[in-house]
Amino acid sequence: MAVPKKRVSRTRKLLRNNQWKLQIRPQALKALSLAKSVERGGLPSPPENTSPNDES
């Protein structure tokens, strides 16, 4: 039978939320920068494939 879990304290909830925000911020800034670049018409060049398995 399903039983409700114990309540998480406000402090613990805020700590976890802030930790998540700190981890996600650089990724969000990078995405925003790319979107602004695309909007201005300056598409970045795609990364070159430099894998060691491609020896032709």
N, C-alpha and C positions, 0 to 999 in steps of 0.2 A: 504494500500500500504506500502511496506517495506521502511523504512527510515534508513539511516546509523546512528549509535550511535555517540555520541561525542567522540573525541579522548581522550585517557587517557594519562596523562603526563608521561614523562620518569621516573620521581622520583617515582610516585605512582606505575608504572609498576614494577620498580626494588624493591620497598619495598614489594610488594605482592609476587614477585618471591622469594626474599630472605626469607620471612616468610615461604613460602611453603617448601623451601629447608631445613630450620631449623627443620620443623616438620617431614620431611621424612628421615633425616639423621640417626637417631637411628635405624629405621626400616631397612634401607639399610645396615648398619653395622652389624646388627644381621643376616640378610640374607647372607651376605658375609661370616661371621664367620661360619654359619651352612654349607655353601657350601664347605668351606675349610676343615671343620671337616669331611664331607662326602667323600671328595676327599682323605683324609688320611686314610679312612676306619673306623673311629671312629664314628659310629652313636650314637647319644644321645638316652637314653632310653625314651620311650613315657611317657607323664604325666599320673599319676595314676588318675583313675576316683574316685573322692572323693565327689560326689554329695550326699546330705543328703537324696535323694529320693531312693537310692539303699540300702535298708535294707533287706538282704536275710538271 
